[in-house]
């Protein structure tokens, strides 16, 4: 499997699961601030000391010095290797692995090569943008006039890289051919379609405004096209639909992407809230009005994967709906998904006949913000819809149906104060005792659990892969399997203990002490006998980063720009520990693959559980010490590099002196070496040679 393909698979699997769901399936998680905590199953944990960070999709137990991402958790929990952990999570997410068979390589330039498709999509996206930006053709001027009428200014046209596809049958196909991309590549990228008769391909988008869809790395992975009335009228009934959404490809899956998320991500995290709209122009108009946390679905209903993605960035989701019946139906369809995911879903229904772009233009930002603030909880919204027009004293059947419908929805949600409050409201609204509603809710939850147990028993158990004949270079030590759910100690944390123990540990001076990087203390789960022998013989425990090495990698994690410089400047052999060598080699591999040099990419690339732990440890240290250094990352990097070079000079000098002392050199060689050492010392001290 080529490196890019390998990373693509891991990225797809990681984005399809939520670490909180995976860990919460076997350990009892307690919310604490923006994170979750639980009792670590790998040591005698009296208080929750294992932290799960949903935003970064990582976990860490400081007393054990273990942690990492969702893959390393499954590796440790199940006592399996990395490929098996990927397989386990892929099956959980329903992702087929046939196309990712290990050892299968894709040829550059073919429709199966993801890198090729990305380059083709970038070329066409850039060209469509340039055509509209220049406005040289008559049609491009028509397109720009249309955008202006819709109120979209140049700043946001450029921000969203909006372009124009010429009204021609083969503009994109011909352009790609000039750059050695085949018609099959154009089709595989979602840019062209095969001709209905004969050979060859035709452009998928003709005479349309083009909205490139970007992934979180800000790479165009698909295109959406909107008809321009003045151009569409030329073709009459053959003009096609108002919107043409990019079809699913190796790069793009509608159920896993949201339009504008790469631009809105920071604002969403900052505000803890995301607004989900229905179209490209809604998002552009919202951004232009100053609403930065807006995204849109892409030609499909909001689905389970969308919910998982949104939950990683915000706990409050506002569904912005047009004021029509179709919008209300969509709210009903997604309600259960959000309730089951324990996300605070709000429903903002615009006045009838309005969409977000129209409303923002006519009523303004302040009025829109008030609607967002006042948007009702989705469960309240549903209750209002169910009880609208019901006579509570006479229509007992409708009342019973409404109550049962609400309870079936609530049954999908985990117990919470919000659920308790809703039961009280149902009790008051329908004049039913809360205890009766609670009994019915418990019965519905038990029915759901029974259905799940029955379905799980019916599933065939996956076959464990046979042991590889030779260990992989990045093989992890085989570690202790985690407990089954009934082994987990389930005690309520001390109510008076408000601070996260991990925060206290991070703040302490002992964080720098090497003793905290030892084996798990007081562990209650022992590895099988063969596990320990394999650990000591083939995969020794890696030494944690310390001193100058740790300072370097903390700086690289804080500033990926410095990582790009370090890749060029540092030889991994400078490092004394295998941990540092492996980390720098990982950075080099990412650079060669054209990937981002950030923590997410590092965790995707690295398969060794201990290295993953080191990455998360460094990330936590950087976060805790944010703003404490007087120097910028660039200044720290410069100082660290100077110390490395000084250390390298000292090491080399020591080696040369040892050579002199060993008497292994001839007399002339000894004299030459001695003269060179003296000359180097002179130069270091600024003394000119005589």
N, C-alpha and C positions, 0 to 999 in steps of 0.2 A: 504494500500500500504506500503510495507516494505521500510525502509529508503534508502537502496541501489537502489531499483527500482525507488523510487520517485526521487532520485538524477539523475539516469540514464535518466529518461524522461526529467527532466529540462535541463540536460546537452545537450541532443540531440536537444531539441527545441532551446536552446540558441545558439548552434553552427550552426543551420540552418538559423538563421536570423542575419542581421547586424543592430546594433543599429542606425547607421547613416541612413539606409534606413527607419527604422521604425519611427524615429523622423522626418526625412526629408519628410515623407508622409504628415505631418500636419503643420510642422513649416519650415520656410525658413532658411536653414543653410548656413552660410558663412565660407569658409575655413580660418583658422587662425593658421599658423604654422602647427604643426602636428595634431591639433585639429580642431573642428568646433565650431562656436558660433551662437547663435540665441537669439532673444528677448524672455525672459521668459513670458509665457502666464499667470502665476499665480501671477504676481505683475506688477505694472505700470512701465514697463521697457523702459526707454528712449534710452538706449544703450544696445547692446547685452551682457547680463550678464550670460546667461546659456551656459555652455561649454559641448560639447560632445566629449569624448575621444574614438576614434575608436579602438585604440590599446588595451585599457583595457575594451572596451565595457561598458563604464559607462557614466553617465551624472551628472551635478551638477549645481545648482544655489545658490551661497553663500548668496546674500541678503535675499532669502527666506529660506535658510537652508533646501533645499530639494534636493534629488538626489538619485542615486542608479544604478540599471542595467536596462536592457530592460524590465524586468517584472514589476518593480516598475513604470517605465514610463507609460506603458499601464494601470496599476492600477490607476494612478493619472489622466491620460488623459481621460479614459473612466469611472472613478468612479466605478470600479469593484473590486472584491476580487481577491486573488492570483490565485485560480484554474481557474477562468474565464480568467484571463490574460494569463495563460499557454495555455488554450484552444484557445484563440484568435490567439496567435502566432503560435500554432501548425497548425491551419487551414491555416494561411498565408503561412506556410512552407510546407503544404501538408503532415503533419505527422499524421497518424491515431492514435487515442487514445484508441481504443477498448481494446488493450492488457494492458493498464495502468489504468483500471477502479479502482477508489479509493476503498480501502478495500480489493482488491484482493492481496493475498500474495503468493509468490512462495516458494515451499518447498526446503530447502537446499538439494543438491545432485541430483536434478532433471534437465532435459534438459532445463527447463524454468527458472532456477535460474542463473542469470548472474554471481554471485560470484563463483558458481561451475564451470562454463565455463572458467572463468578467471584462476582459480587454475589449471584446466586441461590443458589449453593452456600453462601456465607457466611451468608446469611439463614437457610437451613434448618438448617445445622450449629449456629448459635447457638441456634435455637429448640429443637432436639432436646436440646441441652445444658441449657437453662433448664428444660425439662420434668422431666428427671431430677434436676437440682440442687434444684429446689423440692420435689419429691416430693409434690406436692399431690394427684395422681390416685391411685386405688387401684393401677392398673397400674404407675405410676412407683414406688410403694412396693415392689411385687413385684420390679421391676427392681433397685432399690437393695438389697433383701434378697438377691437372687441374687448381686450383686457382692460383698456382704459375705461370703457363703458361699464365694465363690471367693477370698477373701482380699485383694480390691482395696480399698484405703482411699480416703478422700475426697481426700487430697492427689494421688494418682496418677489418680483419676477426673478431677480438674480439670486435671492436667498434660496428660493425653491428650485432654481435652475430650470424654469419653465421654458419650453422650446416650441418649435413648429416643424411638423413633418410636411414636406412639399406634397402637393396633390399630384403625385406621380406613382406609377405602378412599381418601379424598381429603384428608386433613389437609394434606399438603405442597402439593398442587396448589391447594387453596383459599387457603392462606396466600400462596403466590406470586402468585395472581391478585389478591389484595387489594393487593399491592405492584406491580401492573402487569407481572408476568411471565406470559407466555402458557404454555399447556400444552406447546407445542412447545419452549419454552425449558426447561421442567422436564424434558422427555424428553431434550433435547440435553445437559443437565447430568448426566444419570444419576440423577435424582431420581424420575422417573415413567416409566410405560410407556403406550403407546397401548392403549385398550380393544380387546379381541379382537373385539367386535361393536359396531357403532355408532361414533359420534364421541366425542371426549373422551379423558381420560387418568386413570389411577389411580396411586396411590402405589406405588413399587417396594418400599418397606420398611414393614412393618406389624407392630406389637407386638414389636419387636426392640431389643436393645441396639445402639447406633449408635457406630461407630468412624470418626471422620473421618480421611481420609488427607490429609496436608499435603505441599506441595512444600517446597523448601529455603528459600523465602521465608516459610514458616509460613502459607501460605494454604490453606484446605481446597479440594481439587480433586476429591475423590470420597468415597464413603461405603461402609462395609462393615457388614453387620448380622448379629448372632448371635441365634439363637433363644433364648427364655427358656422353659424346660420348662413352667412353670406356665401360661404364656400359650399356648404352642404346643399343649398338650394339648387346648385348647378346639376346635382345628380338626382334630384327628385326622390323617388321611392328607394333608390339604390344608395342613398347617402349613408345608410346604416344607423345604428342606435346612437343616442345622445353621447353615451360613454362606451368606450371599448377598454376593458380592463385587461392587463397583461395576463396571459395564461400561465399556468404553473409550469415551472422548469426546474432544472437542477439548482438554479440560483434562488428561485422564488416560490414560496408557498403562501397562498392567501391567508390561510388559517394561522400563520406564524408571523405575519408582518402587519404593521400599522403605519399608515402614511404620516410622515412628519415626525416620527418618534426620535429620529437621530437629532433633530433640531430642538425638540421639546424636552428631551430627557433631563437636562439640568434644571429647568424650571419646574418640572414635575417633582423631582427629588426635593427641590427647595421648598415648594409649596405643600408637598404631601398630597397633591390632588391632580387628577388628570381629567380632561374633558374629551369625551369621545363623540365625534361628529360623523356625518354620513358621507361627505364628499371632499374631494381635493380642494375645491374653491372655498368651501367652508373653513378649512384649516388655514388657507392662505389669508382669507379675509379676517379671521380671528387674530392671526399673528400681526397683521397690519394694524389692527385696532389695539394692539398691545397685549392680547391674550396669548401668552407664550406656551401654555401647557395643553394645547389642543392637538389631537391626532384624529385619524379617520380610519375606518375599516376599508378594505379593498375589494369591492365587488362580491362580498360574502357577508353572511350574518356574523355578528360578534360571537366567537366560539370559546370553547374551554381553553385552548392554547392562548388566545388573546387575554383571557382572564389571568392566566398564570404569568404572562409577561407583564401586564399592567400591575399586578400585585407586587412585583419586585420593585417597582418604582414608587408606588403610592398606595395608601390604604383607603383613599376616598376617590371613587370614580363617579363622575357626573355624566350621565348619558344625555346628550343634547339631541332632542327629537323635533322634527318638523311638526307643526300643528295639524296633523291629519290622523286618520284612523290607522293607517299603516304604521305610523310611528308608535302608537300605543301598542299595537300588536308586537312590534319588535321589543318593546320594553318587557312585555309578558314573557317573550321567548327567552330572554337572557337572565331574567330574575333568578331562576333556580341555580344557574351557574355561579352567580356572584354570592348568593346565599350560602351555597355549599362551600365556597372558597373563603367564607368569612371576610368578605370585603364590604366596606360601607358604600353601597351603591345608591346614588341619588338619581332622580329622573327629572330633567328640566324639559318641560313641554312648552315650546314657543307658541305664540298666538297663531291662530289658524291662518294658513296661507303664507307663513313666514318660514324662511330657513335662516341659519345663523348669519350668513352674509347679508341678507336683506335686513334682518333685525338690527345688526350692528350698524349698518349704514343709516337706518331710519331713526333708531332709538338711542344709539350711542353706547359707549363702553360702560358707563356708570349704571345704566339701566340693565344691561346684560349681566354685570357683576351682581346686581341685586337678585336677579333671577337665579344665578348660580348659588348664591348664599342661601336663598330661601327654598331651593329645590328640595322636595320632600324625599324622605327615605323611601326606597323602592318598595319595601313591604307596606308602608303606609299608602303609597301610591296604588299598589295593587288592591289593598283593602278598600280604598275609596272607590276604585273601579268596580269591585265585586258588589259593593253594597249600594251603588248608585241606583236610586229608584225603587229600592226594596222597602216594602211595608213590613217592619219588624214584628208587628202584632198579628198580621194575617198570613203573610207568605212564609210559613214555617219551612217549606221545602227549600225555597231559595236561601233562607237563612242557614239551614243545615248544610247545604251545598257550599255556601260561601265559607263557613267555618271550617269545613273539612278541607277545602281547597287551600286555605291559608295554613292550616296545620300541616298539610303534606309538604308545603314549601318550607315551612319553619323546621320541619323534621330533618331537612337536609343540612341545616346549620348546626355547628357545634354549640353546646350550651354556653350562654353568655348573658350578661346583664341586658343586652339589647333584646334577646329572646324573652327574658323574663318581663321586660317592659311591654313587649308586644302582647304577651299573654294577658297582662293586666288590662291592656287596651281592648283586646278581644272580649275579655270578660265584661267590661263596662259596655262595649258597643252592643253585644248580643245578650246581655243580662244572663250570663252563664257563670257558674262558679269557677274560679281559677283552678281548683283542684281537679275538676272534671276535664278541663282543657289539658292540664298536665298529664292526666292518665291517658287521654287519647293520644297526646304527643308521644309519650313513652311507648305506647303500643305501636304507633307508626314507625318509630325508630327501631323497635325490635323486629318488625316485619322487614324493614330494609336490611338490617344486619343478617337476618335469616336468608334473605335472597342472595346477599353477597356470599355467605358461607356456602350455599348450595351451588352458586356459580363457580366458586373457587374449587370446590370438590370435583366439579365436572371438567375443569381444565387439565390437560395433560401436563405433567411436570417436565420442565426443560431438562435436557440431558446436559450433564456437566462435561466440558471438554476434557480430553485426555491430557495428561501432563506433557508439555513440550519436551522433545528429546534433549534440547540444550537450553540453558537459561538465556533469556534476553539480556542485552547489555543494560537495559533500564529496569531490570526486574526488581521488584520490591521484596523486602523480607516478609516471609509469611507470618502474619500476626494473628492475634487472638480473635476468635469469633466473638461477636457481641451476644448479649443475652436475648432470649426470647422475650416477648412482651410480658409474660407473667413473672419473669425473673427480675424485671426492673423494679427498683425500690420506689414506691409511689407514696411519698410523704409530702405534705404541704410545707413549703418553705416558711421559715420564721417570718411572721407578719411584721415584726419590728425591724427586720433587716432590709432596708430599702436599697442599699448600694449593691451593685453588681460586684461579686468577689473578683471577677477578672479585671474590672477597672481598678480596684484597690491594688491588685497584684501588679498591674501595669505601671501604676504610679510609684510603686515601692522601689527602693534602691536595689532590692534583691533580684529585680528583673534581670540585672546584668550578671548575676551570679551563675557560674557554670553548673552548680549543683541542681538548678532547676531544669536542666536539660537531660537529666538522668532517666533511667527506666521508670515506668509508672510505679508509684508508691502504693503499698498496701493493696495491690490488685487482688480482686476476688475471682478473676477468671484466668486460669492457667492454660498456656498453649499446649497442644499435643506434643509428645516427645519428639516426633520427627520435625516439628516446626522449629524447635530450638536448635537442632543440629543443622538444619538448612540455613538458619539465620547466621550462625557463627561461621559456617564453612564457605557459603557462597555469597552472602549479602551482609557484611558487617554493618553495624549501626554507624551511620555517618556522623561525623563530629559537627556539632552546631557551629554556625558562623560566630566569630568573635573578633574584637579589635578592629583593625583597619579593614578587613574583609567585610565585616558587618556594616561598618560605616559606608563603604562603597555601595553595597547592594541596597541599603536603605535610601541612599541618594538616587540610585537608578530607579527604584520603585516610586519615589516621590516625583521624579522628573524623567519620564521616558525619553525626552530629548537627549538627556545625558547618557542614557543607555545606548543610543545610536552612536554617540561619540566613543563610548567605552568599547563597543564591539570592534571599532577600527583601531583603537589605541592599545588594548590590553591583550596580552597572550595568556590564555588560561594556565600556562605552566608557571606564571608568576605566583600563583596561589599555592599555599602549602596544603590546604585541605581539599579532599575530593568534593566536598559540598560546594565550595566556591568554584572549583573547576567545572562541575556539572551545571551550575547555574549560569556561568558565563558561556558555556557551550550551548545551553538552551537559548540564550539571547542571540548567539551567532546563527543558530538554526532558524530562528524566527526572522532574523534579518535577511538571510538567504531566501527564505520563502516569501518575502515581501509582506510579512505580517506586522501588526502593531507590536511595539515592544512594551506592552503594559502587563499588569498582573493577570488579567483575564486570559491573555494569550499564553503567558507563562504556565498558568495552571492547566490550560488545555494541552499544551505540548508535553509537559513533564508527567511521567507515569509513575515515578518513584514516590511512594507514600511519604517518606521522610523529607524529600525535597519539597513536596507540596506543603508539608507542615512548616518548613523553613520559610517558604514564600509568604504564607499566611501570618507567621510570626513577625516577619519584617514589615508586612503591611500594617499590622496592628500597632507596632512600635512607631511607625511613621505617623499613623493617625493620632496616637496619643501625644506625640511630641510636636504636633503641628503648631507652627508659630513660635516655637521656643528658641529656634536658632537665629542668631543675629545675621548670619550669612545666608545668601541665596543658594539654591542647589548648585548653580554654576560655580560659585565661589568655593563651596565645599568640595565639589568634584575636582577643581583645580588643585586645592590643597592636598586632597587624598592622592591624586596622581603624582604630585611632587614627592610625597612620602613613599609611594610605591617605587618610584625611580631611585630614590635614595636607598631604599632597602635592597633593590636589585643590584645597585653599585656595591653596596657593602657585602652582599652575598657573593658577588663575583670576585671581589677583592679577597674574601676569606678563602674561596676556592683556589685562587692563584697562590696565596701564601701557603696553603696546604700542599700545593704542588711543589713549591720550593722546599718545604720542610721534609717532603717524602724522599728527596734525593733520587727521584725517578727521572730527572731531566739531565741532559748533558751540560757541561760547563758553559758552553756558548748560549744554550737555551736558557739556563738560569740567569745569566747576565742580561740577556735580552728581556726576560720577563721582569727582572728586578728594575731595569731602566724604565720599562713601560709603567710599572706600578708607581714609581717615583714621579714620572711625567704626569700621570693621571692625577696624583695628589696635588702637584703644582697647579694644574689647570683648575681643579676644584677650589683651590684657595686663591686663585687669581694671580698666581706667581708666574711671570713670563720665563720661558726657557732662556738660558744664556746662549 
